[in-house]
Amino acid sequence: MLTQLRRDHANMARMLHVLQLKQKALASGERPNFQLVREVVDYILDYMEGFTVPLERVCTERLNALAPESNTLTERLSNDYQALRQRLMRLSNDIDMILMDAVVPMDRFAEDLKAYLDAHRAYLRDERELLFPLIREHFDDQDLERLAEALPDGAAAKLERLQAAYPELYAELRDIEPAT
């Protein structure tokens, strides 16, 4: 189960890398492919709803029962997640406006995108360095099984759906090495 969580983190890091490349292009005055940015943002929003929410719910409930001292951490991660999702929703709205040729200050959008990327990477780091060790320490096989049941199906099925739903993003991801 922890191997799957680490693999999912690597996949998310690849998504964030795609956005970072587009953010750097934007910051240097180029106009990135905003349709691709839209696909990445949509995919991350879908992923957060389908993966992060159930992971957070199961982990928070079980960790608070097994290790009440983890409550502060799980509450902070929950708050960080909500803030991260709000940032991403604002970016999504701005992308909608850009794709409709509305005037959106590109320097502000580039700064907002960079702030989102920094926040999402910090969130992933906190999960990896703080939450995963607690899971490893406190969860038994039954807990890990419950966690696995709460999460969406395997990576192969996700990749297949990704390829069908977000063809440009899938093509871009094929060319990026997974982050470690």
C-alpha positions in Angstrom: 0.0 0.0 0.0 2.8 2.4 0.9 4.5 1.6 -2.4 1.3 2.5 -4.2 1.2 5.8 -2.3 4.8 6.6 -3.2 4.0 5.7 -6.9 1.0 8.0 -6.9 3.3 10.8 -5.4 5.7 10.3 -8.3 2.9 10.5 -10.8 1.6 13.7 -9.2 5.2 15.1 -9.3 5.2 14.5 -13.0 1.9 16.5 -13.3 3.4 19.3 -11.3 6.5 19.2 -13.5 4.3 19.7 -16.6 2.7 22.7 -14.9 6.1 24.1 -13.9 7.3 24.0 -17.5 4.3 25.9 -18.6 4.7 28.4 -15.6 8.3 29.0 -16.6 7.4 29.6 -20.2 4.7 32.0 -19.1 7.1 33.8 -16.7 9.6 34.3 -19.5 6.9 36.0 -21.7 5.9 33.0 -23.8 2.3 31.9 -24.2 2.0 28.2 -23.1 -0.6 25.8 -24.4 -3.4 26.8 -22.1 -5.5 23.8 -23.3 -2.8 21.5 -21.9 -2.7 23.5 -18.7 -6.5 23.1 -18.5 -6.1 19.3 -18.9 -3.5 19.1 -16.2 -5.6 21.2 -13.8 -8.7 19.1 -14.5 -6.8 15.9 -14.0 -5.4 17.1 -10.7 -8.8 18.2 -9.5 -10.3 14.8 -10.5 -7.4 13.1 -8.8 -7.7 15.1 -5.6 -11.4 14.3 -5.4 -11.0 10.6 -6.2 -7.8 9.9 -4.3 -6.8 12.5 -1.8 -10.2 12.9 -0.2 -10.7 9.1 0.6 -7.0 8.8 1.6 -7.4 11.7 4.0 -10.7 10.5 5.4 -9.5 6.9 6.1 -6.1 7.9 7.4 -7.4 10.7 9.7 -10.1 8.5 11.2 -7.9 5.5 11.8 -4.8 7.4 12.9 -6.8 9.5 15.4 -8.1 6.3 16.9 -4.7 4.6 17.0 -2.4 7.5 17.7 -4.4 10.5 19.0 -1.2 12.6 19.0 -1.4 12.6 15.2 -4.6 14.7 15.3 -2.6 17.9 15.0 -0.8 16.7 11.9 -3.9 15.2 10.2 -5.9 18.4 10.9 -3.1 20.6 9.5 -2.9 18.3 6.4 -6.6 18.6 6.0 -6.5 22.4 6.2 -3.5 22.5 3.8 -5.4 20.3 1.4 -8.5 22.6 1.5 -6.3 25.6 0.8 -4.5 23.8 -2.0 -7.8 22.9 -3.6 -9.0 26.5 -3.4 -5.8 27.7 -5.1 -6.3 25.2 -7.8 -10.0 26.2 -8.3 -9.0 29.8 -8.7 -6.4 28.8 -11.3 -9.0 26.7 -13.0 -11.4 29.7 -13.2 -8.5 31.9 -14.5 -7.8 29.3 -17.2 -11.4 29.3 -18.2 -11.2 33.1 -18.6 -8.0 32.9 -20.6 -9.4 30.2 -22.9 -12.4 32.5 -23.5 -10.0 35.3 -24.5 -10.8 37.4 -21.4 -8.2 39.7 -20.1 -6.2 38.0 -17.3 -3.0 39.6 -16.2 -0.4 36.9 -17.2 2.2 38.0 -14.6 -0.4 37.5 -11.8 -1.5 34.2 -13.3 2.2 33.0 -13.5 2.7 34.1 -9.8 -0.5 32.3 -8.7 0.6 29.2 -10.6 4.0 29.2 -9.0 2.5 29.7 -5.5 0.2 26.7 -6.2 3.1 24.5 -7.4 5.1 25.4 -4.3 2.2 24.7 -2.0 1.4 21.4 -3.6 5.0 20.2 -3.5 5.1 21.1 0.2 1.9 19.2 0.8 3.3 16.1 -0.9 6.5 16.4 1.1 4.5 16.6 4.4 2.6 13.5 3.4 5.7 11.6 2.5 7.8 12.7 5.5 5.1 13.0 8.2 2.0 11.0 7.3 3.5 7.9 5.6 5.8 7.1 8.5 2.7 7.2 10.8 0.9 4.9 8.5 3.8 2.5 8.5 4.2 2.7 12.2 0.5 2.3 13.3 -1.4 0.6 10.5 -1.7 -3.2 10.5 -2.5 -5.3 7.4 -6.3 -4.9 8.0 -5.9 -1.1 8.2 -3.9 -1.1 5.0 -6.5 -3.2 3.3 -9.2 -0.8 4.3 -7.1 2.0 3.0 -6.6 0.2 -0.3 -10.4 -0.3 -0.6 -11.0 3.4 -0.1 -8.7 4.3 -3.0 -9.5 4.2 -6.7 -8.5 1.3 -8.9 -5.0 0.6 -10.1 -2.5 2.8 -11.9 -3.0 1.0 -15.2 -6.7 1.8 -15.3 -5.9 5.4 -14.3 -3.4 5.7 -17.1 -5.8 4.3 -19.6 -8.5 6.8 -18.5 -5.9 9.6 -18.6 -4.9 8.7 -22.2 -8.5 8.8 -23.3 -9.7 11.8 -21.4 -6.5 14.0 -21.7 -4.7 13.0 -24.8 -2.4 16.1 -25.0 -1.4 15.6 -21.3 -0.7 11.9 -21.8 1.5 12.7 -24.8 3.4 15.3 -22.7 3.8 12.9 -19.7 5.3 10.2 -21.8 8.3 12.5 -22.3 8.9 13.2 -18.6 10.8 11.0 -16.3 9.1 10.3 -13.0 10.3 12.4 -10.1 11.8 10.7 -7.1 
